[in-house]
Amino acid sequence: MGSHPKIEVKASFLEKVCHTLSVIFILVTSISAMHTYASVPAKVPIHFDSDHLPDGWGSSLYIFILPVAAVFIFIMFYFLGRKPHIHRYPVKVTAENAPVLYRLSRLMAAVMGVEITLLLAVITLEFGVETAGHPFSIVPVIISLILVAVSPILFIIAMWRRR
């Protein structure tokens, strides 16, 4: 850790857009949770089986776990992105390629943050839909999970190309 050249790389426009989107998704998650909390019973489903039927129950306060997790995830990826010289890279970092790799790594952290906060917002919104008596749709959750899984691979490929 810390063996890479410490070169200052400023946040790109795309990073700033990702951070803004993350904050928006955190707000959506929080507002959705507060709206849902007002209309749910004391015990709520917290886990669903493959047939979308509840198989786990908990306090209505569980609905606030996802907004808290979204804030934590955003903060973690935000500060992680600010220290690209401590990240692990799939290629050797040199003084020549460090600026490009660091920009990619910072952007990857920002993109991961926005994708995970989006995922948590989708889950919270779907939970609200479920508690309102409508069927839970797993499709948006699966799409969000695919984004979270695929984007790091794309960034790693981009880093390999710039070695």
Secondary structure, DSSP 8 states (H G I E B T S, - for coil): ---S--------HHHHHHHHHHHHHHHHHHHHHHHHHTTS-SEEEEEE-TTS-EEEEEEGGGGGHHHHHHHHHHHHHHHHHT-GGGS--SS---TTTHHHHHHHHHHHHHHHHHHHHHHHHHHHHHHHHHHTTS---SHHHHHHHHHHHHHHHHHHHHHHHT-
